[in-house]
């Protein structure tokens, strides 16, 4: 069975995968800005994104937060609800008009009993997303701002919500706060890192908009080393954990 998986953090369920378990799920449409749940609320089941995207956010202080991941089409969120007596560990909001399918804990268990082969892609997807979160923790501990930004941009480039008609990643001024929260860096650090991407020829700036060819992000984890002509330089450690 094809699952359409492309690697840690970019894997996703195919429409066929979703259709096979569709009888066990409840579909819903959410308007832009709608909060699906809050951190600490009782959790049950798992959501699958069918269209649009959902931002998972942890509040740090007033006006500041951290976004561990954005769930896009074919990805899941809220899977902590599959554990007994669990609570949601983030807030979840639809950043645009979004469609989801929800499998309650009871319906998930019914699918496991009645259609075990059909539930395997969903379980694989959840495990892939867990691996992505572990990789995210590694990035926060070991990578500098430029490298974390490139990793985040690579993740966003798989979501059509952030791409221009020509397929390039399109970052507008309204996306800067989201980048800060995903990278774990201040607005000033993100602005400087984007400027370095432009200087390195990875990004093109048009006014307040940045356009990036997704293919140019691969193998460019250290922009400073690229500018100095050293692609094999040691990874510098620069922690910046105060998002703005």
N, C-alpha and C positions, 0 to 999 in steps of 0.2 A: 504494500500500500504506500503510495506517495504521501509524504508529509510536508514537502516544501521547505525543509529545514536548511538553513544556509550558514549555521554557525552560531556560536554563543552570542546571545543578545539580539540576533536578527532572525531567529527561527519563528515560524508561524504555522498555524493550522491552515490547511487548504479548505476551500468551500466544500469539497467532498468529505473531508474529515468532520466538519461541522454538521453537514447534512445527515451523516450516519448517526449522530446522537441528538439530532434536532427534536425528536419526539419527547426527549426527557427535559428539554429546556424551555424557559419562558422568554420570549423576545420582548424588548422594550425600546422605545425611542426616547432620547434625552435631549432637551434643548441646550444650546451653548451656555456654559457657565453653571449648569446644574450640578449640585453636589450629591453624589450617589450615596456616600456614607462618610462618617467622621471617625477619626482615630478614637479607639476606646469603645465603639459601639459593638454590640454582640455580632459576631460573624457567623455566617452559615453559607456553605456552598462555594461556588466559583463563578466568575463572570468571564465571558468570551467577547471580545470586541468584533463586531460584524462590519461596522463602518464608523469613520471618525477616529477619535483617540481620546483616551482618558489619562489625566495627569495624576499621579500619586505623589502626595506632598506631605512632608512633616514640618510643622511650624516650629521655628527656633525661637523667634521673638516677634514683636509687632512689626509687620512689614517685611519680615525675613522668613525664609523657609529653605528646605532642601528637598529636591525632587530626585528620588532614587531611580525612577524609571517612568517612561511614558508608554502606556499600553496601546499599541496600534492594531490595525486590522489583523485578525488571526492570532492575536496574543491574548493572554489571560490576565486577570488581576483579582485580588481578594481571595486568593487560594488558601490563605490562612483559615478561611471558613470551613475547610475540609477537616480541620483538627477539632477534637471534642472540646467543648467549653471554651472556644477561642474568641478573641476580640480583634477587630481590625487594627493594624499597626500604623496606618496612614490615613489621611483624608483622600478621597477619590472624587475628582470633578471632571465633567465633560467639557473640554475646551472649545468644542464646536458641536454642531448637531451630530449626535452619536447614536449608533444602534448597538445593542448588546444582546447576548443570550445568557440567561442565568440558570445554572443547575444548582438547586438546593442540595444540602447534604443528603437528604432522603432520596432525591432523584439521582444524584451521583451514585449512591450505593446501589440503587435499582439498576442503573446502567451497567455497573460492574458485574452484578449478578447475571443479568439477562443478555448483555452484549459485550462481554469482556474484550473481544478483539477490536471492537469499535472504540472502546475507551482508551486503548493503548496510546494512540496519537495525542490525546489530551494529557495523559500522564507524562508522556515524553516532553510535551511542550512545557508543562509546569516545571519539570526537572531542568530543562534548558534555561528557563527563566531564573531558576534558583542559581544555576551556574553563573549566569550573567551578573546577578547581584553579588556573588562572591568575587567575581572579577572586578566589579565596581569598588568593592572594599579594598582590593589590592591597589587599584589605581589611586584611590584617595591616600593610601599610605606610602606609595612608592613613586608616583609619577608627578611631574611638574604641571603647572597650569596649562601650558601649550599642549602637552601630550594628552591631558584629560579633556581638553577642548576638542582636539582632533577625534578622540574616541567618541565623544558625545555627538559631534557633527556626523560621524560615520553612522551612528545609530539613527539620527534624525533623517539621514538621506534615504532611509528605507521607507519613509512615510510620505505619501504623496501630499499630505497637508503642508509639508515644508519644502516642496519642490516647485520650480517654475515650469511652464509648459515645455521648455526645451530639455527638461530632465535635471537641470542643475539645482543644487540645494540653494534655497532662497531664504536669507535671514534678514528680517526687517527689524526696525527699531523696537517694535512691540515684543520681539523675541528675546531681547537682551536680558530681561529679568529671568526668563525661563532658563537661559543659558547659565546665568549666575547660579541658579538653584540646582541645576543639573551637574555643573562642574564643581561646585563648592568653592566659588571664588567671588571676589568683589567685582562690581561693575567696572572699576578702573582696570583691574587685571584682565578682564575679558576684552575690554576695548583695546588694550595694548596687545593682547594675544592675537586678536583679529587683524590688527595693523601689521603684525609680523607675518601673518598668513598672506596678506596682500603683498608685502615686500618680497616674500619667498616665491611669489607667483602662483600660489595655491588658490587664492581668492581674488575676486574682482569687486571693487567697490563702486557703486553707483549711488551717489548721495548718501543716504542713511541705510542703504540696502547692500548686503554682501551676497555675491553669487559664487558658488563653488562647484566645480565638477567633481562628483563623488569619487571618480577614479583617482583624482589627484591626492586624495587623503590617504590612500594606501601606502604604507611604508614611509610616512612622513610624521612619525611620532615625536620627533624632536626638531622643531622648526629652527631653533638657534643653531644646532649642528648643521642643518641643511644650508643655512645662510653662510656658514663658515666653511662649507665644502667638505665637512667630515660627517659621513652618514653612519660611521661606526663609533662615534664618541660615546662615553659612558652616560647613562641616564642620570641627569641631575635630579636631586630631590628638593622640591620646593613646595611646602605645604601651605595651602591658602584655604582655610576652612571657615571663612566668615562671609557667606553669600550676602549679596545686597540686591 
